[in-house]
Every structure is written in structure tokens, then in C-alpha cells.
Amino acid sequence: MYQGEFGLNMKLGYGKFSWPTGESYHGQFYRDHCHGLGTYMWPDGSSFTGTFYLSHREGYGTMYMKTRLFQGLYKADQRFGPGVETYPDGSQDVGLWFREQLIKLCTQIPSGFSLLRYPEFSSFITHSPARISLSEEEKTEWGLQEGQDPFFYDYKRFLLNDNLTLPPEMYVYSTNSDHLPMTSSFRKELDTRIFLNEIPPFVEDGEPWFIINETPLLVKIQKQTYK
């Protein structure tokens, strides 16, 4: 059952929605999705308060569980980046998280794991800070220049056209974002709702950011953290 604001014949704005399973959500909606700031609650009493992106936990939030409390970054409903998990006795796990695993502590401990002990991974260690562009993954790049690729036919250009990626008004009758392609313009539209019509600082300055670890997973985590 939904109670709240509508627009374009869809949930749009602030509202409350409850499912027959006992789960509920109250917060911001966009195009029938939980999108923006809100709180999601489960029948067992656990809840998540934070940012949602296309009905998935994304960005900073607080997860309240029966015996634990987690505060940190999420991506696609999973822990992804810096976070703090607090236990009933007051102890905490602090560091970088990937799903339910703590993969990097914020402080050094005796006998801790270090890449310095494994020469085969030395290529991932940088002695001078490396840089990454946080907006580079949004760009569409071809392996060859158009003139060098004999198979660069018009159908390849179709991939750059939003109108040909999805049927018109597909969002009206399908909200399954997990199995639909994400067009460039729709992603910008969704980001605008999250950033309240402001350009995120990492896109505005256009400058590459420093990173301290070049292993593929940690590069992705650092990108998510900067955003």
C-alpha cells in the first residue's frame, strides 16, 4: 500500500510504502523507485536509514540490527567502502568493507597482512600517489578509431543513442532496473535527484584524485568513497 506524492502516474516525491511481507519504506521516491533519502524496515525489527538509488542501498547509511550497528558506505545493497560496525559490548570493527568482509583495517596491528610480504603483488604498490579520474567510467570508448575498424557500421553508433537502447516509456510498465540497460541520460537524471540539482564536486573540478592502492577492488572502493 502506498501513501504519498504522485507524478507522471508514478510514485514521485515523498511517500510511504508497505509490502504484504511486513517490510516498509518511507522516504523519497522517483519513478516508482525508492530513490533518495529514506528508511527501510524489516519485520524482524532491523532497519536501514540512508541513501537509496533505484531501490538499492547506495552511499552512506546506518543499518540497525538486533545485535549490531553498521554505519558506512553501500553500493548495490552491499557494504562497499569505509564503515564502522559496533557490537553490544562496545567493541568496533573499523576499516574498509566489501560485503560482509572487513578487508582493510584503519590501523596497523602486529602480524597483520601486508602486500610487502608478497613480491608477486609488488606491481600494485605505488611509491608515489597514483591518480584516477572518477568520471572516466561513464565514458563510452571504442578500442579502435572509426577509420581503423572495418566493422564500425551504423549499428554500433546505435549504442550511443538513448532512444534506441530502450523502448519509449519503458519505465511506465517495468521498474526492474537489475535487468535493463542504464542509458547515459537516465543516469544523469537519477544523479540529479540525489545531488539536488548540484553537480557532484568530483565531476565539477575535472581533476584526477590521488589513490593509495592500485589493486582493482580497492580502486573501485576509493572511487565510491570519493563520490
BELHUSUL-V524471 format. One record per pair of residues at least 24 apart in sequence whose C-alpha atoms are under 6 Angstrom apart, sorted by the first residue. I is the first residue (numbers start at 0). GAP is how many residues later the second one is. D is the distance in whole Angstrom. If there is no record, write none. Layout:
I/GAP/D
I/GAP/D
//
This chain:
35/158/6
80/140/5
123/90/5
123/91/6
128/81/6
128/82/6
128/83/6
129/80/6
129/81/5
130/77/6
130/78/5
130/79/4
130/80/6
131/76/5
131/77/5
132/75/5
//
